[in-house]
Protein backbone atom coordinates (compact mmCIF):
# COMPACT_ATOMS: atom_id res chain seq x y z
CA UNK A 1 0.00 0.00 0.00
CA UNK A 2 1.24 3.47 -0.88
CA UNK A 3 2.32 5.65 2.04
CA UNK A 4 0.12 8.53 0.84
CA UNK A 5 -2.91 6.26 0.78
CA UNK A 6 -2.12 4.93 4.25
CA UNK A 7 -1.78 8.49 5.53
CA UNK A 8 -5.12 9.56 4.10
CA UNK A 9 -6.99 6.49 5.34
CA UNK A 10 -5.42 6.82 8.78
CA UNK A 11 -6.20 10.53 9.02
CA UNK A 12 -9.82 9.95 8.00
CA UNK A 13 -10.19 7.16 10.57
CA UNK A 14 -8.73 9.35 13.32
CA UNK A 15 -11.08 12.21 12.47
CA UNK A 16 -14.12 9.92 12.32
CA UNK A 17 -13.30 8.31 15.67
CA UNK A 18 -13.51 11.61 17.57
CA UNK A 19 -17.31 12.10 17.28
CA UNK A 20 -17.84 8.44 18.08
CA UNK A 21 -15.70 8.78 21.18
CA UNK A 22 -17.58 11.87 22.39
CA UNK A 23 -20.91 10.17 21.73
CA UNK A 24 -19.92 7.16 23.78
CA UNK A 25 -18.69 9.33 26.64
CA UNK A 26 -21.88 11.41 26.67
CA UNK A 27 -24.00 8.24 26.77
CA UNK A 28 -21.88 6.89 29.66
CA UNK A 29 -20.64 3.99 27.56
CA UNK A 30 -17.03 2.90 27.24
CA UNK A 31 -15.67 4.12 23.88
CA UNK A 32 -14.27 0.74 22.82
CA UNK A 33 -15.03 0.91 19.11
CA UNK A 34 -13.85 4.51 18.86
CA UNK A 35 -10.62 3.64 20.67
CA UNK A 36 -9.94 0.73 18.31
CA UNK A 37 -10.60 2.90 15.25
CA UNK A 38 -8.37 5.62 16.72
CA UNK A 39 -5.56 3.11 17.27
CA UNK A 40 -5.86 1.71 13.74
CA UNK A 41 -5.92 5.18 12.20
CA UNK A 42 -3.03 6.40 14.32
CA UNK A 43 -0.99 3.34 13.44
CA UNK A 44 -1.60 3.90 9.72
CA UNK A 45 -0.52 7.54 10.02
CA UNK A 46 2.65 6.62 11.93
CA UNK A 47 3.57 3.89 9.44
CA UNK A 48 2.99 6.27 6.53
CA UNK A 49 5.13 8.96 8.14
CA UNK A 50 7.93 6.46 8.81
CA UNK A 51 7.95 5.35 5.16
CA UNK A 52 8.46 8.90 3.88
CA UNK A 53 12.21 9.64 3.78
CA UNK A 54 11.91 13.34 4.69
CA UNK A 55 8.67 13.09 6.63
CA UNK A 56 5.60 15.19 5.89
CA UNK A 57 5.39 18.93 6.40
CA UNK A 58 2.13 20.45 7.53
CA UNK A 59 1.83 22.32 4.23
CA UNK A 60 2.04 19.03 2.27
CA UNK A 61 -1.04 17.45 3.85
CA UNK A 62 -3.63 19.03 1.49
CA UNK A 63 -1.49 18.02 -1.50
CA UNK A 64 -1.38 14.43 -0.25
CA UNK A 65 -5.17 14.34 0.13
CA UNK A 66 -5.76 15.82 -3.34
CA UNK A 67 -3.21 13.47 -4.93
CA UNK A 68 -4.90 10.39 -3.44
CA UNK A 69 -8.39 11.60 -4.40
CA UNK A 70 -7.20 12.41 -7.93
CA UNK A 71 -5.85 8.88 -8.34
CA UNK A 72 -9.27 7.39 -7.65
CA UNK A 73 -11.23 9.94 -9.67
CA UNK A 74 -9.09 9.61 -12.81
N, C-alpha and C positions, 0 to 999 in steps of 0.2 A: 504494500500500500504506500502511496506517495505521502511524503511528510506534510505537504500542504493540505491534502485531503484529511489526514489524521488530525491536523491542527484545527481545521474547520469543524469536523465532526465533534471533536472534543470540546471546542469552545461552545458549540450549540448545545451539547449535552449539559455543560456546566451552567449555562444561562437558563436552560429549561428546568434544571433541578431546583433552582432558587425558589420559584413560586410554589413548587410542590413541597419544599421543605417548610416554608412559611405556613402553608395550608395545613400541613400535618401538625405543626406546633400550635396553631390557633385552635384546632379541633382536639387538642390534648392527646394526640396519637404520637407514637414514636416515628420519626421520619426515616424509616428503614429504606424504602424504595428510593427516596430522594438522595439518601446518603450513598447508596450503591451507584446510582446514576452519576452523582458528583465524583465519586472515586474513579469510575470508568472514564468519564470525561477528562478529569484531571490527569489521569495516567496517559491518555492519548495526547494531551497537550504537551506533557513533559517528554514523552517519547519523540514527538514531532520536533520539539525544540532541541533535543539532544542530537537528532539526525542532521540538523542544519549546521554546516561548518561554522558560520559566523553568528549563529543565533538569529533572532527575529527582533527587529526594532519596532517600536510602537507605531511608527509611521508606515510600516510595511503591512500591517494587519489588514487594512481595507483592500490592498492590492492582492493579498493572498485569497481573501474571500471572493473577490471579483474574478480572479483567475480560475478558481475551482468552479464557480458558478458558470463561467463562460465555457469551460470544458464540457459540462453536461448540457448546456443549451445548444452548443454548435455540434 
